[in-house]
């Protein structure tokens, strides 16, 4: 038989609720759960971890400042370490999308830490005889400085994780650039033949694009390293002892390993979320770049018999339940879908940051929910793009040469030697007769054979300084 749940009665300023007797959360967490059944998800585990780090740093600072006795501080410290280590995760019951600027999240961690510390000191859950969620765990803090600080710490960790994958992608693309450096193909503008280039140049260009994304990611971290911890409700540091105000951020920085510093203007840091908008904007830019590249990969590999087919993407799975042998570019497809997801999140984050009023932005929960998801889904998309697509791409060298030789784009190189008008006539003839440009120029004796070979050398057209230009 299923064991019957026993309850304890807890009260707050709203009234009383029955809380499961063995739960480490309390009445305010339960109220938050009941009020905000929105996404059906739990708070991000990294966010929970950094809320616990903040409570640990606060307990140590309050102990050193003489505001918290050693027994309480030690018990809180131990409880925080357990949460940081991944324990008690089922006790964090509040939906990540919540009203109240994150008060329910802050009280969830306060109650879990308090009840665990109470248990360590020999008390009973919910009694708060030795450790109280507000008076001790939340001492010298407010939701309004704890939650944004935990959000920034979470972003810092997730950015580093994303950065690893972005760097791997950059290296994979540049490696393909070297591998394909001798493959000459027709470059295209507006999906029409343009002038020759090397396939390696395409991939090197992608690599440089991704390198810029990496630099932007690393630069965006600076806005996350400035925190408002110590500012409490609106930035005035009400109820905060001087020792705490001066030492809480250095202690948190030492515990987490991040180079944190306290904002010079705590009012600004409490009410404005532009730092998160900056990070989201960088993710949006990265997503746009990745989707553009994915579009290119699908075009370059299209066919295999009726498309461009200049490259081959790795075959990863059957492409159809009805068409035998069909293989689709599923990895670039999923990358583009993630890009659309991230771009949509950026709109939400932007509007939520804009919607803040006066001394606080109440919409941090939706900012964090979307930003954390953008960081994680983008990381997953980049990882699969690198491992399941880029690393296995091969070039169809003969196909590239065939398309190049039959393209009228080669006539561009003739303009300095025979003039634009005559070159245009040759281009038109090449297109109508499907004859190579080289053959037409030779047949009409427009240039000496040696000059034709030099002027129409496709490799020489691919890089500044290699092509001989008349005059």
PLY file of the C-alpha trace (Angstrom):
ply
format ascii 1.0
element vertex 471
property float x
property float y
property float z
element edge 470
property int vertex1
property int vertex2
end_header
0.00 0.00 0.00
1.07 3.55 -0.73
2.33 5.30 2.37
-0.04 7.98 3.58
1.42 11.48 3.48
1.59 13.24 6.83
1.51 17.01 7.08
2.68 19.82 9.30
0.85 23.14 9.49
2.80 26.29 8.65
1.67 29.89 8.51
2.74 33.12 6.87
1.19 36.58 6.57
-1.39 35.22 4.10
-2.62 32.41 6.33
-1.87 28.72 6.96
-1.14 25.74 4.72
-0.53 22.05 5.29
2.99 21.20 4.15
4.16 17.57 3.78
5.82 16.72 7.08
9.07 15.47 5.53
9.42 18.34 3.05
12.35 20.71 3.37
10.41 23.44 1.61
7.85 25.44 3.57
4.64 27.42 3.32
5.91 30.17 1.03
7.43 27.67 -1.43
4.16 25.74 -1.48
2.20 28.92 -2.05
4.47 29.73 -4.98
3.98 26.26 -6.43
0.20 26.57 -6.14
0.12 30.04 -7.68
2.54 29.49 -10.56
1.73 26.22 -12.28
2.93 27.62 -15.60
5.64 25.69 -17.46
5.51 22.39 -15.59
9.29 22.64 -15.16
11.57 23.11 -12.18
14.08 25.89 -11.69
17.35 25.38 -13.55
19.76 23.27 -11.45
22.65 25.67 -12.06
20.48 28.56 -10.86
19.63 26.59 -7.70
23.32 25.91 -7.17
24.22 29.58 -7.32
21.38 30.62 -5.02
22.93 28.20 -2.54
26.37 29.75 -3.09
24.89 33.17 -2.27
23.32 31.85 0.95
26.64 30.24 1.87
28.56 33.45 1.22
26.00 35.43 3.23
26.26 33.07 6.20
30.06 33.31 6.18
29.95 37.11 5.88
27.39 37.46 8.66
29.47 35.15 10.88
32.62 37.17 10.27
30.68 40.40 10.84
29.40 39.16 14.20
25.73 39.01 13.18
25.30 35.21 13.06
26.56 32.76 15.67
28.89 29.93 14.74
26.38 27.10 15.24
23.82 28.65 12.91
26.42 29.69 10.33
28.00 26.23 10.29
24.64 24.49 9.87
23.62 26.86 7.06
27.01 26.36 5.43
26.62 22.58 5.52
23.09 22.73 4.13
24.28 24.99 1.31
27.09 22.58 0.46
24.58 19.75 0.17
22.45 21.77 -2.28
25.54 22.84 -4.23
26.50 19.17 -4.46
23.15 18.30 -6.04
21.19 17.07 -3.04
17.63 18.09 -2.13
16.82 19.02 -5.74
13.30 17.60 -5.45
12.63 20.19 -2.75
12.79 23.05 -5.23
9.18 23.00 -6.30
8.53 26.49 -7.64
7.97 26.96 -11.37
10.74 29.04 -12.98
8.10 31.34 -14.49
6.65 33.19 -11.53
5.32 36.53 -10.39
6.92 38.51 -7.61
10.33 39.15 -9.22
11.57 35.78 -7.97
10.43 36.01 -4.34
9.07 32.46 -4.48
12.42 31.19 -5.75
14.29 33.04 -3.03
11.96 31.72 -0.33
12.23 28.20 -1.73
16.00 28.21 -1.20
15.63 30.00 2.15
13.18 27.41 3.46
15.10 24.40 2.18
18.37 25.64 3.68
16.68 26.66 6.95
14.92 23.32 7.41
18.04 21.33 6.60
20.10 23.49 8.98
17.36 23.12 11.60
17.61 19.34 11.18
21.42 19.44 11.48
21.06 21.32 14.80
18.58 18.76 16.16
15.33 20.57 15.42
12.26 19.60 13.42
11.37 20.73 9.92
9.02 23.69 10.01
9.75 24.57 13.65
12.52 27.07 12.85
13.60 26.93 16.48
17.30 27.32 15.62
17.39 28.65 12.04
14.73 30.83 10.43
14.40 31.25 6.63
14.14 35.04 6.73
15.98 36.03 9.90
19.05 33.83 9.40
19.30 32.33 5.89
18.13 35.57 4.24
19.95 37.88 6.67
21.11 41.16 5.01
19.56 40.06 1.71
16.51 40.68 -0.46
15.02 38.78 -3.36
15.97 41.83 -5.40
19.71 41.35 -5.01
19.84 37.55 -4.55
17.89 36.59 -7.68
19.68 38.83 -10.24
23.04 37.82 -8.78
22.17 34.12 -9.04
20.95 34.75 -12.59
24.24 36.36 -13.57
26.30 33.55 -12.04
24.21 31.01 -13.94
24.74 32.87 -17.21
28.50 33.01 -16.55
28.70 29.23 -16.19
26.45 28.54 -19.18
28.35 31.03 -21.36
31.59 29.24 -20.59
29.98 25.92 -21.53
28.64 27.43 -24.76
32.01 29.04 -25.51
33.70 25.64 -25.50
31.35 24.43 -28.25
31.65 27.64 -30.28
35.43 27.34 -30.21
35.25 23.69 -31.31
33.03 24.68 -34.22
35.42 27.45 -35.24
38.34 25.01 -35.26
36.37 22.39 -37.24
35.39 24.95 -39.88
38.92 26.26 -40.26
40.23 22.69 -40.56
37.80 22.14 -43.44
39.03 25.41 -44.91
42.53 23.95 -45.12
41.29 20.58 -46.38
39.31 22.16 -49.23
41.80 24.89 -50.12
42.62 23.32 -53.51
38.99 22.80 -54.57
37.95 25.48 -57.09
34.23 26.19 -57.35
31.93 28.88 -58.66
31.03 31.55 -56.14
27.44 32.76 -56.21
25.68 36.00 -55.44
21.89 36.15 -55.22
21.94 32.41 -56.03
23.40 33.14 -59.47
26.88 32.35 -60.81
29.37 35.06 -59.84
33.14 34.45 -59.95
35.39 31.52 -58.99
36.54 30.89 -55.45
38.03 28.05 -53.45
35.72 25.86 -51.41
38.20 26.25 -48.58
37.57 29.99 -48.61
33.89 29.37 -47.91
34.69 27.33 -44.82
37.41 29.67 -43.63
34.89 32.51 -43.89
32.44 30.52 -41.76
35.24 29.95 -39.27
35.95 33.68 -39.01
32.26 34.38 -38.54
32.08 31.92 -35.66
35.31 33.35 -34.20
33.57 36.72 -33.96
30.67 35.02 -32.17
33.14 33.62 -29.65
34.73 37.03 -29.04
31.31 38.60 -28.56
30.36 35.89 -26.06
33.49 36.43 -24.02
33.02 40.21 -24.06
29.40 39.85 -22.89
30.61 38.14 -19.70
31.80 41.49 -18.34
28.24 42.70 -17.76
27.49 39.51 -15.82
30.45 39.97 -13.47
28.99 43.17 -12.00
26.39 42.31 -9.33
24.05 44.22 -7.04
24.43 41.89 -4.05
24.32 44.00 -0.90
21.84 46.49 -2.35
18.84 44.59 -0.92
15.39 45.92 -1.88
16.10 48.85 -4.23
19.84 49.48 -4.01
19.91 51.51 -0.80
21.37 48.56 1.19
18.67 48.86 3.84
19.19 46.41 6.77
22.76 45.70 5.62
25.69 46.11 8.07
28.76 47.88 6.72
30.93 44.78 7.06
28.49 42.74 5.01
28.19 45.40 2.30
31.97 45.59 1.89
32.68 41.86 2.01
29.78 39.84 0.61
30.81 40.12 -3.05
34.53 39.32 -2.50
33.54 36.26 -0.45
31.07 35.11 -3.11
33.72 35.64 -5.79
36.17 33.48 -3.86
33.59 30.71 -3.39
32.48 30.63 -7.03
35.77 31.42 -8.76
34.19 34.17 -10.88
35.80 37.66 -10.93
32.77 39.39 -9.45
32.63 43.00 -8.35
29.90 45.01 -6.70
28.23 47.61 -8.85
29.27 51.20 -8.17
25.59 52.19 -8.42
23.41 49.61 -6.70
20.20 51.41 -7.66
21.08 51.10 -11.34
22.15 47.47 -10.97
18.89 46.58 -9.19
16.41 48.15 -11.57
17.99 47.72 -15.02
18.44 44.44 -16.93
20.33 45.68 -19.98
23.23 43.32 -19.23
20.95 40.34 -19.86
19.69 41.98 -23.05
23.31 42.31 -24.17
23.95 38.60 -23.63
20.71 37.67 -25.39
21.65 39.91 -28.31
24.96 38.11 -28.67
23.14 34.76 -28.68
20.72 36.07 -31.30
23.62 37.18 -33.51
25.27 33.78 -33.13
21.97 32.08 -33.98
21.57 34.21 -37.11
25.09 33.30 -38.25
24.59 29.61 -37.60
21.29 29.50 -39.47
22.74 31.38 -42.44
25.59 28.87 -42.61
23.12 25.99 -42.28
21.16 27.40 -45.23
24.38 27.42 -47.27
25.23 23.84 -46.33
21.79 22.66 -47.44
22.15 24.46 -50.77
25.72 23.29 -51.42
24.73 19.68 -50.70
21.38 19.78 -52.50
20.49 16.99 -54.89
22.23 14.66 -54.99
21.49 14.47 -58.75
19.34 17.53 -59.35
21.00 20.14 -57.13
24.36 21.81 -56.61
25.98 18.77 -54.92
29.33 20.53 -54.45
29.68 19.02 -51.00
28.39 15.91 -49.25
26.97 16.12 -45.76
27.31 13.01 -43.58
24.29 10.72 -43.90
22.86 10.51 -40.38
19.44 8.87 -40.78
16.76 7.86 -43.27
15.08 10.92 -44.72
11.67 9.55 -45.54
9.15 6.93 -44.52
7.91 6.67 -48.12
10.85 7.55 -50.41
13.51 4.80 -50.24
17.11 5.94 -50.05
16.32 9.59 -49.38
18.72 11.28 -46.96
17.94 14.75 -45.62
20.24 17.45 -44.16
18.78 16.94 -40.70
21.62 18.51 -38.72
21.55 21.92 -40.48
17.75 21.74 -40.22
17.78 21.37 -36.46
20.37 24.13 -36.09
18.10 26.54 -37.93
15.16 25.53 -35.73
17.20 26.28 -32.62
18.18 29.61 -34.16
14.52 30.56 -34.59
13.94 29.52 -30.96
16.79 31.71 -29.69
15.68 34.69 -31.78
12.16 34.36 -30.34
13.58 34.22 -26.83
15.53 37.39 -27.55
12.30 39.23 -28.31
10.81 38.07 -24.99
13.93 39.06 -23.05
14.03 42.46 -24.74
10.38 43.21 -23.96
10.69 41.98 -20.37
13.71 44.21 -19.75
11.89 47.19 -21.28
8.80 46.58 -19.15
10.48 47.15 -15.78
9.12 50.03 -13.73
10.86 52.42 -11.37
13.21 50.73 -8.87
12.74 47.08 -9.86
12.07 44.88 -12.85
9.51 42.26 -11.82
10.04 40.19 -14.95
13.43 38.66 -14.25
11.97 35.12 -14.01
10.92 35.07 -17.68
14.23 36.66 -18.69
16.13 33.88 -16.94
13.86 31.10 -18.16
14.42 32.15 -21.78
18.06 33.11 -21.47
19.11 29.87 -19.79
17.22 27.88 -22.41
18.83 29.87 -25.24
22.29 29.20 -23.84
21.65 25.48 -23.48
19.82 24.80 -26.75
22.39 26.81 -28.71
25.17 24.80 -27.10
23.45 21.54 -28.03
22.85 22.69 -31.61
26.47 23.71 -32.07
27.74 20.46 -30.60
25.69 18.34 -33.00
26.61 20.60 -35.92
30.32 20.12 -35.23
30.25 16.41 -34.46
27.51 15.18 -36.79
27.94 17.48 -39.76
30.99 19.73 -40.20
33.60 17.14 -39.26
32.27 14.68 -41.85
31.73 16.98 -44.83
33.47 15.94 -48.04
33.93 17.81 -51.32
32.74 16.69 -54.75
35.82 17.98 -56.56
34.87 16.94 -60.06
31.37 18.32 -59.69
32.82 21.67 -58.57
35.14 21.70 -61.60
32.32 20.77 -63.99
30.03 23.53 -62.77
32.89 26.02 -62.90
33.90 25.22 -66.47
30.36 25.56 -67.75
29.63 28.80 -65.95
29.51 32.14 -67.72
30.92 33.71 -64.57
34.44 33.27 -65.92
33.78 36.09 -68.37
34.24 38.63 -65.57
37.99 38.10 -65.81
37.89 39.00 -69.50
36.52 42.52 -68.96
39.90 44.28 -68.51
41.19 42.62 -71.72
38.29 42.67 -74.20
35.83 45.06 -72.55
32.56 44.58 -70.70
30.33 44.61 -73.81
32.23 41.88 -75.64
32.54 39.83 -72.44
28.74 40.05 -72.04
28.25 38.69 -75.57
30.50 35.74 -74.76
28.60 35.12 -71.52
25.31 35.06 -73.38
26.68 32.65 -75.99
28.11 30.36 -73.29
24.72 30.19 -71.60
22.74 29.59 -74.81
25.09 26.98 -76.29
26.34 25.37 -73.04
29.88 25.76 -74.38
32.71 26.61 -71.96
33.84 30.27 -72.01
37.41 29.20 -72.67
36.36 27.34 -75.84
34.48 30.34 -77.23
37.36 32.76 -76.56
39.81 30.42 -78.26
37.51 29.83 -81.25
37.07 33.56 -81.82
40.80 34.23 -81.30
40.05 37.11 -78.95
43.29 36.56 -77.04
46.48 34.57 -77.65
46.33 31.04 -76.23
48.92 31.82 -73.57
46.91 34.86 -72.45
43.69 32.84 -72.38
45.27 30.26 -70.09
46.54 33.00 -67.81
43.45 35.22 -67.78
41.00 32.34 -67.37
43.01 30.51 -64.72
40.26 30.05 -62.11
42.70 29.70 -59.21
44.18 33.11 -60.04
40.71 34.63 -59.74
40.27 33.43 -56.16
42.69 35.71 -54.35
44.05 39.26 -54.64
47.45 39.48 -56.37
47.22 36.21 -58.29
45.33 37.47 -61.33
47.00 39.39 -64.17
44.92 42.48 -64.91
45.65 44.45 -68.09
47.34 47.79 -67.36
0 1
1 2
2 3
3 4
4 5
5 6
6 7
7 8
8 9
9 10
10 11
11 12
12 13
13 14
14 15
15 16
16 17
17 18
18 19
19 20
20 21
21 22
22 23
23 24
24 25
25 26
26 27
27 28
28 29
29 30
30 31
31 32
32 33
33 34
34 35
35 36
36 37
37 38
38 39
39 40
40 41
41 42
42 43
43 44
44 45
45 46
46 47
47 48
48 49
49 50
50 51
51 52
52 53
53 54
54 55
55 56
56 57
57 58
58 59
59 60
60 61
61 62
62 63
63 64
64 65
65 66
66 67
67 68
68 69
69 70
70 71
71 72
72 73
73 74
74 75
75 76
76 77
77 78
78 79
79 80
80 81
81 82
82 83
83 84
84 85
85 86
86 87
87 88
88 89
89 90
90 91
91 92
92 93
93 94
94 95
95 96
96 97
97 98
98 99
99 100
100 101
101 102
102 103
103 104
104 105
105 106
106 107
107 108
108 109
109 110
110 111
111 112
112 113
113 114
114 115
115 116
116 117
117 118
118 119
119 120
120 121
121 122
122 123
123 124
124 125
125 126
126 127
127 128
128 129
129 130
130 131
131 132
132 133
133 134
134 135
135 136
136 137
137 138
138 139
139 140
140 141
141 142
142 143
143 144
144 145
145 146
146 147
147 148
148 149
149 150
150 151
151 152
152 153
153 154
154 155
155 156
156 157
157 158
158 159
159 160
160 161
161 162
162 163
163 164
164 165
165 166
166 167
167 168
168 169
169 170
170 171
171 172
172 173
173 174
174 175
175 176
176 177
177 178
178 179
179 180
180 181
181 182
182 183
183 184
184 185
185 186
186 187
187 188
188 189
189 190
190 191
191 192
192 193
193 194
194 195
195 196
196 197
197 198
198 199
199 200
200 201
201 202
202 203
203 204
204 205
205 206
206 207
207 208
208 209
209 210
210 211
211 212
212 213
213 214
214 215
215 216
216 217
217 218
218 219
219 220
220 221
221 222
222 223
223 224
224 225
225 226
226 227
227 228
228 229
229 230
230 231
231 232
232 233
233 234
234 235
235 236
236 237
237 238
238 239
239 240
240 241
241 242
242 243
243 244
244 245
245 246
246 247
247 248
248 249
249 250
250 251
251 252
252 253
253 254
254 255
255 256
256 257
257 258
258 259
259 260
260 261
261 262
262 263
263 264
264 265
265 266
266 267
267 268
268 269
269 270
270 271
271 272
272 273
273 274
274 275
275 276
276 277
277 278
278 279
279 280
280 281
281 282
282 283
283 284
284 285
285 286
286 287
287 288
288 289
289 290
290 291
291 292
292 293
293 294
294 295
295 296
296 297
297 298
298 299
299 300
300 301
301 302
302 303
303 304
304 305
305 306
306 307
307 308
308 309
309 310
310 311
311 312
312 313
313 314
314 315
315 316
316 317
317 318
318 319
319 320
320 321
321 322
322 323
323 324
324 325
325 326
326 327
327 328
328 329
329 330
330 331
331 332
332 333
333 334
334 335
335 336
336 337
337 338
338 339
339 340
340 341
341 342
342 343
343 344
344 345
345 346
346 347
347 348
348 349
349 350
350 351
351 352
352 353
353 354
354 355
355 356
356 357
357 358
358 359
359 360
360 361
361 362
362 363
363 364
364 365
365 366
366 367
367 368
368 369
369 370
370 371
371 372
372 373
373 374
374 375
375 376
376 377
377 378
378 379
379 380
380 381
381 382
382 383
383 384
384 385
385 386
386 387
387 388
388 389
389 390
390 391
391 392
392 393
393 394
394 395
395 396
396 397
397 398
398 399
399 400
400 401
401 402
402 403
403 404
404 405
405 406
406 407
407 408
408 409
409 410
410 411
411 412
412 413
413 414
414 415
415 416
416 417
417 418
418 419
419 420
420 421
421 422
422 423
423 424
424 425
425 426
426 427
427 428
428 429
429 430
430 431
431 432
432 433
433 434
434 435
435 436
436 437
437 438
438 439
439 440
440 441
441 442
442 443
443 444
444 445
445 446
446 447
447 448
448 449
449 450
450 451
451 452
452 453
453 454
454 455
455 456
456 457
457 458
458 459
459 460
460 461
461 462
462 463
463 464
464 465
465 466
466 467
467 468
468 469
469 470
